[in-house]
């Protein structure tokens, strides 16, 4: 009797699945690109939402800009005849005020996105609002932008030294002075500087952006005049702005000084200045870079009171004039520019921060 052979069990070969393909597979293999794509999509949604809210907010403000324009024409051109219905309808169409609110919104977004057109400016009719804003923009960037950079650099350097030399007399003086001046308004310091250096000593001009006797252009006389006239408003912004950065940098520096890696660096015989700049400060400036990037977005708002005080032709002065005359196109233009720059600054920081700090892995 022979034993029967056991039945042969067929073993199916494991199917080798094909590697995933498509957009989702590519994004899974490139996590940084996936993070950047998600963040950019969120940026577009935030930008659209903020622009929409700004449009409806200013459109719902009380007041009639057309009547303001008619009154301006009557005052400037001795236009005493009552404006006809056709003229008012023409101005309403030109300023985008005809139709219901939703129709105005669609027309405004179409012109803004597709053509970059904000419509005519009421404060400088019939000049387009974007031209009025672009004329004021370089003055705001030159004054507030450079002042913001200088105050940040001074605050980082002085604050790091004050934190590194904690307990010393100089550090205590700087810290107490920063605490006392950090929350003083810019315009109050500007008033003091004007009184001392403009009216009492007569060293610097008190108003305007350059000497009216000099023709604007790329010349040493004009550049020197701009620097001279911008010194007082710049000092008022830099002096107070640096105090806040000094306090925040010192606050970040002091807890780092007790870390083991600094003790190890000191035990290796590294010089104190090298330890401060290459090790201690490197872990403190990342939060300051984030805060600085966000603050740069807000310079387009302009420091309204400082620009008004010095009669500086920046966006702050333009915005105040537009609000007084209900120039919705110019108001929305300045507001939209501020929204765009703030959100763009935040987007760039979100994309750059993981590259600056290897410990940050947002895309995982």
C-alpha positions in Angstrom: 0.0 0.0 0.0 1.5 3.2 -1.1 1.0 6.5 0.7 -0.7 9.1 -1.3 1.1 12.2 -1.9 -0.2 15.2 -0.1 -2.2 17.6 -2.2 -0.2 20.4 -3.7 -1.3 23.7 -2.5 -1.0 26.4 -5.1 0.7 29.4 -3.7 -0.2 32.5 -5.5 2.6 34.9 -6.1 2.3 38.2 -4.4 1.2 40.7 -6.9 3.8 43.5 -7.2 1.7 46.6 -7.0 2.8 49.4 -9.3 4.2 52.5 -7.7 1.5 55.1 -7.1 1.3 57.8 -9.7 -0.4 61.1 -10.2 -0.4 64.4 -8.3 -1.0 62.9 -4.9 1.9 60.4 -5.3 4.2 63.2 -6.5 3.3 65.4 -3.5 3.9 62.5 -1.1 7.4 62.1 -2.5 8.0 65.9 -2.2 6.6 67.0 1.2 8.1 70.5 1.0 6.3 71.1 -2.3 3.1 69.8 -0.8 3.4 72.1 2.2 4.2 75.1 -0.1 1.1 74.3 -2.3 -1.2 74.0 0.7 0.1 77.2 2.2 -0.2 79.1 -1.1 -3.8 77.9 -1.5 -4.6 79.1 2.0 -2.9 82.4 1.1 -5.1 82.9 -1.9 -8.3 82.2 0.2 -7.2 84.6 2.9 -6.3 87.3 0.4 -9.7 87.0 -1.3 -11.6 87.0 2.0 -9.7 90.1 3.3 -10.2 92.0 0.1 -13.9 91.2 0.1 -14.4 92.3 3.7 -12.5 95.5 3.0 -14.7 96.2 0.0 -18.0 95.8 1.8 -16.8 97.6 4.9 -15.9 100.8 3.0 -18.9 100.6 0.7 -21.3 100.5 3.6 -19.8 103.6 5.2 -22.2 106.5 5.3 -21.7 109.4 2.9 -21.9 110.1 -0.8 -18.6 110.6 -2.7 -20.4 111.9 -5.8 -21.9 114.8 -3.8 -18.5 115.5 -2.4 -17.1 115.7 -6.0 -19.9 118.0 -7.0 -19.2 120.3 -4.1 -15.5 120.3 -5.0 -16.3 121.2 -8.6 -18.5 124.0 -7.3 -15.7 125.4 -5.1 -12.8 125.0 -7.5 -14.5 125.8 -10.8 -17.3 128.2 -9.7 -19.8 125.5 -10.8 -23.0 126.9 -9.4 -25.4 125.2 -11.7 -27.3 122.3 -10.2 -25.8 119.0 -11.5 -28.1 117.1 -13.8 -29.1 113.5 -13.4 -27.0 112.5 -16.4 -23.8 114.0 -14.9 -24.4 112.3 -11.6 -25.2 109.0 -13.3 -22.0 109.3 -15.3 -19.9 109.9 -12.2 -21.5 107.0 -10.5 -20.7 104.7 -13.4 -17.1 106.0 -13.6 -16.5 105.5 -9.9 -18.2 102.1 -9.9 -21.1 103.2 -7.7 -24.0 102.3 -10.1 -26.0 99.1 -9.7 -26.5 97.1 -6.5 -23.8 96.3 -4.0 -23.1 92.8 -5.4 -22.7 94.1 -9.0 -20.3 96.8 -7.7 -18.3 94.1 -6.0 -18.0 91.8 -9.1 -17.1 94.8 -11.3 -14.5 96.0 -8.7 -12.8 92.5 -8.3 -12.7 92.1 -12.1 -11.0 95.4 -12.7 -8.6 94.8 -9.7 -7.6 91.2 -10.6 -7.6 91.3 -14.4 -6.5 94.9 -15.0 -5.0 96.2 -11.8 -7.4 99.1 -12.1 -8.8 100.8 -9.0 -10.8 103.4 -10.8 -10.4 107.2 -10.7 -9.2 109.0 -7.6 -11.6 111.6 -6.1 -8.8 113.5 -4.4 -7.0 114.0 -7.7 -9.7 113.5 -10.3 -9.5 112.1 -13.0 -6.1 110.6 -12.1 -6.4 106.8 -11.5 -6.2 105.8 -7.8 -3.3 103.5 -8.5 -1.3 106.3 -9.9 -2.0 108.4 -6.8 -0.9 105.5 -4.5 2.2 104.8 -6.6 3.3 108.4 -6.3 3.1 108.3 -2.5 4.5 104.7 -2.1 8.2 105.5 -2.6 8.1 108.1 0.2 6.5 105.6 2.6 9.0 102.9 1.7 11.9 105.4 2.0 10.9 106.8 5.4 9.1 103.9 7.2 10.8 101.0 5.4 14.4 102.2 6.1 13.4 103.3 9.6 12.0 99.8 10.3 15.1 98.1 9.1 17.4 100.4 11.1 15.3 100.0 14.3 15.3 96.2 13.9 19.1 96.0 13.4 19.9 98.4 16.3 17.4 96.6 18.5 18.9 93.1 17.8 22.5 94.2 18.3 21.9 96.3 21.4 19.4 93.9 22.9 21.8 90.9 22.4 24.6 92.8 24.1 22.4 93.9 27.0 21.3 90.3 27.5 24.8 88.9 27.2 26.1 91.4 29.8 23.2 91.1 32.2 23.9 92.4 35.6 26.3 95.1 34.4 25.5 98.8 34.9 25.3 99.5 31.1 22.9 96.6 30.6 20.6 97.8 33.4 20.6 101.4 32.0 19.7 100.2 28.5 17.0 97.9 29.8 15.3 100.5 32.1 15.5 103.1 29.3 13.9 100.7 26.9 11.1 99.9 29.3 10.4 103.6 29.8 10.4 104.5 26.1 9.1 101.4 24.4 5.5 102.5 24.6 5.9 106.2 24.0 4.0 107.2 20.8 6.0 108.1 17.8 4.3 111.4 17.3 5.1 112.6 20.8 8.8 112.0 20.2 8.4 113.7 16.8 7.0 116.8 18.5 9.9 117.0 20.9 12.4 116.6 18.1 10.7 119.3 16.0 10.7 121.7 19.0 14.3 121.1 19.8 16.0 120.7 16.4 13.7 122.7 14.1 12.3 125.6 16.1 14.8 126.0 19.0 18.1 125.2 17.3 17.0 125.6 13.7 19.3 122.8 12.4 16.7 120.8 10.6 13.5 121.5 8.6 10.2 120.8 10.3 7.9 120.0 7.4 7.8 118.6 3.8 10.0 115.9 2.2 12.5 118.0 0.3 13.4 121.6 -0.5 10.9 123.0 -2.9 13.6 125.0 -4.7 15.3 121.8 -5.8 13.9 119.9 -8.8 13.2 116.3 -8.0 15.6 113.9 -9.8 18.6 111.7 -9.3 21.1 114.3 -8.2 23.2 114.8 -5.1 21.3 118.0 -4.2 18.0 116.3 -4.3 19.2 113.2 -2.4 20.8 115.3 0.3 17.7 117.4 0.6 15.5 114.2 1.0 17.9 112.9 3.7 17.9 116.2 5.5 14.1 116.5 5.5 13.6 112.9 6.5 16.0 112.9 9.4 13.6 114.1 12.1 10.7 111.8 11.2 13.1 108.9 10.7 14.7 109.5 14.2 11.3 109.6 15.8 10.5 106.2 14.4 13.9 104.5 14.8 14.4 105.8 18.3 11.1 104.3 19.7 11.0 101.3 17.4 14.4 100.1 18.5 13.4 100.1 22.1 10.8 97.4 21.6 13.3 95.2 19.7 15.9 95.7 22.4 13.5 94.4 25.1 12.3 91.4 23.1 15.8 90.4 22.1 17.1 90.7 25.6 14.1 88.6 26.8 15.1 85.9 24.3 18.8 86.1 25.0 18.8 85.7 28.8 17.2 82.2 29.1 19.6 80.9 26.4 22.7 81.8 28.4 22.4 78.9 30.8 22.2 76.2 28.0 24.7 73.4 28.0 26.0 74.0 24.5 27.1 77.5 25.5 29.0 76.1 28.5 30.6 73.6 26.3 31.6 76.3 23.8 33.1 78.3 26.6 35.0 75.2 27.9 36.5 74.7 24.4 38.1 78.1 24.7 36.0 80.0 22.2 36.0 83.8 22.5 32.9 85.3 24.2 32.1 87.4 21.1 32.2 84.3 18.9 29.9 82.5 21.4 27.5 85.4 21.4 27.3 85.8 17.6 27.5 82.2 16.4 25.7 80.3 19.1 23.6 82.4 21.5 22.3 85.0 19.0 21.5 82.4 16.4 18.8 80.8 18.5 17.3 84.2 19.4 17.0 85.9 16.0 14.6 83.4 14.4 11.6 84.7 16.4 12.8 88.2 15.6 13.0 87.5 11.9 9.4 86.3 12.0 8.2 89.4 13.9 10.2 91.7 11.6 8.8 90.2 8.4 5.2 90.8 9.7 6.1 94.3 10.8 7.4 95.1 7.3 4.0 94.4 5.9 2.5 97.1 8.0 4.8 99.9 6.8 2.5 100.5 3.8 -0.2 101.7 6.2 2.2 104.5 7.1 2.6 106.1 10.4 -0.3 108.5 9.8 0.4 110.9 12.7 4.1 111.2 11.9 3.4 111.8 8.2 0.7 114.4 9.0 3.0 116.2 11.5 5.8 116.5 9.0 3.5 117.0 6.0 5.2 114.0 4.4 3.7 112.9 1.1 3.4 109.2 2.0 0.6 106.7 2.1 -0.5 107.9 5.5 -1.2 111.4 4.3 -2.8 110.1 1.2 -5.1 107.8 3.2 -6.2 110.6 5.6 -7.0 112.9 2.7 -8.9 110.2 0.9 -11.0 109.4 4.0 -11.8 113.1 4.5 -13.2 113.3 0.9 -14.8 109.8 0.9 -12.5 108.7 -2.0 -13.4 105.0 -1.8 -11.1 103.9 -4.6 -8.0 105.4 -3.0 -9.0 104.2 0.4 -9.5 100.6 -0.9 -6.3 100.8 -2.8 -4.2 101.7 0.2 -6.1 99.1 2.3 -5.7 96.4 -0.3 -2.0 97.1 -0.6 -1.6 96.8 3.1 -3.5 93.5 3.1 -1.5 92.1 0.3 1.9 93.0 1.8 1.0 91.6 5.3 -0.3 88.3 3.9 2.6 88.0 1.5 5.1 88.7 4.3 3.5 85.9 6.4 3.5 83.5 3.4 7.2 84.1 2.7 8.0 83.6 6.4 6.1 80.4 6.5 8.1 79.1 3.5 11.5 80.4 4.6 11.4 79.5 8.3 11.8 75.7 7.8 14.8 76.5 5.7 16.3 78.9 8.3 15.8 76.5 11.2 16.3 72.8 10.6 14.3 72.0 13.7 11.1 73.3 12.1 9.5 70.7 9.8 6.1 72.1 9.0 5.7 70.0 5.9 5.7 66.6 7.7 
